[in-house]
Amino acid sequence: MGTGTERTAGAADEAARGGAARTLRAELLLVLALSLGASAVSSLISFIGSLTKPGGLQDQAATLNGSYAPGRPWLDLAWQLFGITTALVPVALVAHLLLREGAGLRVIGFDRRRPWPDLGRGALVAAGIGTAGLAFYLIARTAGVNLTVVPEALPGTWWKYPVLILSAIQNSVVEEVIVVGYLLRRLGQLGWTPTAALMASSVLRGSYHLYQGIGGFLGNVVMGVVFVVLYRRWGRVGPLVVAHGLLDIVAFVGYGLLAGKVGWLPTA
């Protein structure tokens, strides 16, 4: 039987662990509220709004990269760059929090230690997911469970495609750093099982794509499962950022080049 001093020390240690867990939970909720958690709520509201409109989901459109200031290209460019930059602030916050922890982004594999393996693996993942994802989207839209996704609706100015590429890179960095690397690390520190953490990450990814419809939700949940499995295998989000970035670049730029020119690509 322990002494009174030992019991007091044990209680203090338990209280400290409980306080650390509360701090981590609060931190995680704040990061998500400033980023993809807020996007998930916004996406849910948008989806509910789509259900209340007349006609099927396939008759409605979800535009990803639209114009902020139509008819004023330089002001529009300023808004586009502002939106891309501010969307990356939560990633900077995550980097700061991980650095205070004594780890930094290196602990989740978002660094320059292995550029060529990251690029090669990312390209292979993008090639594997890209075709299947496009086929799933077309099937889901035909089945009436998905909106028509319009990847871009920017004016035909000189900066259109550079902005689309920057937007794709921003999406990939925000999503993979936060919803895979950071989220899985924090959930693991909070004692979540690997399966529960995988489901949380995957469902969150699907949730902030719900504005596209049920198809967008399910397709991204599956993609989330694949990405978590690959992250655990490789220990790096670098390849996932590359894969996601390539997928979005092909989708955004490809739509801009092909919309209205091929019959199989739905347009709004």
N, C-alpha and C positions, 0 to 999 in steps of 0.2 A: 504494500500500500504506500503510495507516494506521500511525501511530506506536504505540508501546506504551501511551502514555497514552490515545490514542483507543480502542484495543482494550479497555483496562480500563474506560473509561467506557461503551463499548457493552455490555460484559458486565454491568456494574452496572445499566444501564438494562433489559436483558433480564431480569435477576434480579428487578428491581423490578416489572416487568410480570407476571412469573410469580408473584411473591408476591401482587400485587393480585388476580390471577385466582383464586389459591387462597383468598384471603380472601372473594371474592365467592361462590365455590362453597360454601364452608363456611357463609357467611351464609345463602345460599339454602336449603341443606339444613336448617339449623336452623329457619328460618321455616316451611318445609313440615312439618318434624317436629312443630312445635308447633301446626299447623293442618290444612290440607287433605291434606297427605301422610299424616299419621296417620289422618285420616278415610278415605283410600283404602285403607290397610291394614286398618283395622277393617271397612270395607265388604266387602273381599275375604273376610275370615274369616267374616263374616256370611253372605255368598253361598254359600260352601262349606258352611257349616252347614245352609243351606236345602236344598242338594242332597242332603244325607244324610238328611233327614227323609222319612217316607213321604208319598205323595201328590204331586201336581204343585205347581209354584210358585204357580199361581193359587189354590190352596187355603190358602196361607200369607199372613200379613199383615206389612207393614212399617209401623210406627207412627212418625210424625214428631214430633208434639207431644203427649206423654203426660203423665199426672199423676205428680208426684214423691211426693206425700203424700196419697193418696186419703182422703177423709173429713175432712181438715184444711185447709180452703180458704186460710186466711191463711198457714199454713206452706207450702202448695203455691205460693202466689203468691210468697213469698220465694224459694223454690227456682227458680221460673221466671225471675224477674228476675235472680237470681244467675247462672243458666246463660246468659242472653242477654248479660249484661254481660261475663262472663269469656270468652265466645266472641269478643268484639270486641278482646281484648287483643292478638292477633297483628296486627290492623290498626293499633293504636297503635304496635306495634313497627316495622311497615313504615314508618309515618309518621316515626318517630324516625330510622330508618336512612336514609330518603330526605332528611330534613332535615340529617343529618350530611354527606350527600353534597353539600349545598348546593342541593338541588332542592325537596324537600317533596312533598306529595301533589298540588300544582298541576301538577307535571311529567307526571302521568298523567291529568290532567283530572278530579280529584276535588276540586272546590272550588265556590265560588258565583259564578264569573265569568259563567256562561251558564245561569242557572236555567231560563228558559222554553224555549230550544232543547233543553236536556237533557230537560225534562219532555215536550215535544212528541214528540221522537224516541223517547224511551223508551216512551211510550204507543202509538205506531205499531208499534214492534217487539213489544211485548207483545200487541197485537191480532193481529198476523200470526202469532206463534209459538203463542199460547194455544190457538186452535182446533185447529191441526195437532198440537200436543203432546197434547191430550186425546184426539184421534182415534187417535194412535199408541199411547198408553197402553192404550186400550180394545182395540185390535187385538192388541197384544202380550200382554195378559192373556188374551184369548180364545185366542190361539195357544199359551198355556202357557209363555211365556218370561218372564213377569213376575209378581212377587208382587202381591197386592192392597195398594195403597198407601192407608194410612189417614192423611190429612193432620193430623187432630187427634183426640185422645181426652181432652179436658179436661172437668172438671165444669162444669155449667151455672151458673157463678157470674157475678157482675157484671163480673169482670175477664177473662173468657174471651176475648172478641174483641179487647180492647186488647192482651192478651198475644200473641195470634195475629198481630196486625199488627206488633207489635214484633219478634216472631220472624222474620217475613217480611223486615222491613227489615234485621235483623241478618244473615240468610242472604245477602241481596243484596250488602250492603257487604263482608262477609268474602270471598265468592267472587269478585266482580268486581275488587276492589282487589288481592287476592293472586294469583288464577289468571290474570288478564288483565294489569292494569297493571303490577304489581310483577314478576311472572314474566317477561313479555315484555321488560321493561326489562333485567332482569339477564341473561337469556339472550342478548339482543342485545349487551350489554357483554362477554359471554364468547365472542362470536364465532359464535354459532349462526346458521344461515341463517334467513330469514323462514319458510320452509316447515317446517323442523324445529321452530322455536319454536311455530308454529301447531299442529303435531301434538302437541307435548308439552303445551301448554295444554289442548287439546281432549280428549286421552286422560286427562289428570289429572282434568278435570271429569267425564268419564264414569266414571272409576274410583271416585270417592267417592260415586257414585250406584249402584254395582253391587249394593248391598244390596237394591235394588228388583228386580233380575233383569237378564237380558240386554237387555230392552227399555229399562230405565232407563239402562243403560250406553250403548247405541247412540244413543238419543234425545238424551242429554246431550252425547255426542261431536259430533253434528250441531249442536246448539245452540252448543257451544264454537267450532266452526268459524265459524259465523255471527257470533258475538260478537267473535271476533278480527278478522275482516274489517271489521266495523263500527268497531271500536276504531281500526284502522289508517286507516280512511277519515276518521273524525271526530277522532281524537287525544284522545279523552276517554272515561273510564269512567263519567262521570256518567249518560249516557243508558242505559248497560247496567245500572247500579244501579237506575235508575227502572224499566226494563223487567222486570228480575228481581224487584224488589220487588212490582210490580203483579201479576205472574204468581203469586207465592207468596201474596199477600194474597187474590186471587180463589180460589186453590186451598184455602187454609186456611179462610177465612171461608165460602166457597161450600159446602165440604164440611160445615161445622158447621151450615149452614142447610138443606142439601138431603139429607143422608144419611138414608136410610130413608124419604124422601118421594118420590123419583123412582126409577123402575125401572132406568134405564140407568146409574146410578152404583153401582159395586160397593162393598159394605161387608164388613167382616171378619165 
